């Protein structure tokens, strides 16, 4: 799972580094958060195709997924991109989860990816806890009673809310990884019932900026409290990186065996 792709530097780093990472680590399934790919705010169909071509199986979103309205029809037609599940369904394009089957040398694995968004310090949308409960209940009514392998991208600001949801879903999902803050946390761990967790995956983009954005603009905003328009940090300002986690999974039990944090420049 890879953290928020921020602007052109993030896209270019992903294209350069992800294919070799997949080969080196023999990765079976890749999730990339793409909500900041388009100039730091939003996603476009061409950029979505570049992320998928780089090796992503599923592209998840967050609160900025709505910024570029041209992507809205794609959210309805492209099954490999998802937006947070707990937006009001009747009013929001797209879907909050995706299921993808892949065949490996040991057989076929069905991956289910869920995108949720937090509410603390963010828009007061539907409850992510209740949204997952309803989703899980719908899975239990289906004919296939095999325990699903569920991976969750929880796009949230509050570290407290992220940890709370992780313990709430411990044993019910295989992985819960936080996104949104662009700052990779050093708290990756296996929870008591077998769920792999990290508070934030980090980001893919320029490291010598402020969360991938231009340092001077961020400094002016902080000092003057004027909401100057944010811009992606220029690639010349520093090295770009791809950040995220690699999780080893027991496909029979649907439990995580290990979680490894990485930051590749």
FENCOR-V782188 format. One record per helix or strand of 3 or more residues. SS is the DSSP state (H for helix, E for strand). FROM is the first residue (numbers start at 1). LEN is the number of residues. If there is no record, write none. Layout:
SS_FROM_LEN + SS_FROM_LEN
This chain:
H_7_19 + E_31_3 + H_45_10 + E_58_3 + H_63_4 + H_69_9 + H_89_3 + E_97_8 + E_107_11 + H_128_13 + E_149_7 + H_159_11 + E_175_5 + E_196_3 + E_203_4 + H_215_10 + H_235_3 + E_240_11 + E_255_10
